[in-house]
Amino acid sequence: YCNHEVSDSDAIEACLQEAVQNATERTIIFDGKDYYIDRAILVPSDTEIIVDGCMIKQKQRVFDNIFRGANLVLDEENPYGVPLEVKPIQNIRILGRNGARLLGTPLPKVGYHDFLKEDQLMVGDFWGWRTHMLSFSRGVNIEIGGLSLSQTMGWSTCFDSCSEVYVHDMDIRSHVKNGDGVNFRSGCHHCRIENITGFTSDDTVACTALGKKGERVPNNRQSKYLYPGEPYNSTGHDGSRDIHDISIKNIKTGGRMHGIICLTSRGNQVYNVSIENVDEQHEGYRESTVKLYTGYGDGVYNPGDLHDITVRNVTGRMSKYAVQTNAELKNVTVEN
């Protein structure tokens, strides 16, 4: 498909459309050349993506994800805001081989920030979910691994209300505002993350349960957060906002802020979390290698909302604290 007559994005879109029409399950392979895209690659259910020995890179001034689920119904009048609908999605694999790389835009788009009254590069969490390199919402059975991510515009990889997620063998290099590595947001459960290296300019791994059940994020720009960071959770659905049954191990990164956080407020809970083998690299400076806390955002924290968490084998080389908490916890074990 990819030739000089059509853009790479047009060719990728045509390939996916044909695959969906002709197979109930499908594998799409990127190889043989580097790909330069001007919009997100929308991944449908029952799809495997293989990036083999090549690069997928955003063109200049692109304001979009590299990959996201094809389950968001966007509001044409507010395409960066709360989707009109987020349909269920399942069975997605995005795997890299032979040095596969994903690169964000080398020159971010500039936009006017209505609340701060200034022009800004459209990067970081003020600008919402389009800054995520990989973004999946309301998904089940998702695997992402074997990729090198760099030149991010915000969170490298984000999941909201997803389950059975496996993220592994990733090298993440972020140097941008809110440059988190992998974010499990409200409603995520039964997820695994392991074998992460690199440098993240914010938390490398975050389990963050902040949303309020039934509360829709308004479509307005009268806040410093112009657009929501979580497409499905911002719709105000009535599902659980707890994060639970999460395994995190073999995290070897440098950077800023924290290596791993578990954070909750507004009555949400984070529980059944295992954190093991966090070996901080020398590059950067952090408040803590692992932090269990509340107080970010608004809403009450009930004693024990963070519970049944195990932290083992933590080596902090650049942090003020190896393990830190500011909350009343329940059934938390810290070893070595």
VENFENSUL-V960910 format. One record per run of one state. SS is the DSSP state (hx for helix, st for strand, lp for the rest). FROM is the first residue (numbers start at 0). LEN is the number of residues. If there is no record, write none. Layout:
# VENFENSUL-V960910
ss: [SS,SS]
from: [FROM,FROM]
len: [LEN,LEN]
This chain:
# VENFENSUL-V960910
ss: [lp,hx,lp,st,lp,st,lp,st,lp,st,lp,st,lp,st,lp,st,lp,st,lp,st,lp,st,lp,st,lp,st,lp,hx,lp,st,lp,st,lp,st,lp,st,lp,st,lp,st,lp,st,lp,st,lp,hx,lp,st,lp,st,lp,st,lp,st,lp,st,lp,st,lp]
from: [0,7,22,25,30,34,37,40,43,46,52,54,58,66,69,71,73,84,86,88,97,100,103,109,113,117,121,124,131,133,137,138,145,147,150,156,160,162,173,181,185,188,200,204,209,232,235,242,264,269,279,283,293,305,315,318,325,329,335]
len: [7,15,3,5,4,3,3,3,3,6,2,4,8,3,2,2,11,2,2,9,3,3,6,4,4,4,3,7,2,4,1,7,2,3,6,4,2,11,8,4,3,12,4,5,23,3,7,22,5,10,4,10,12,10,3,7,4,6,1]
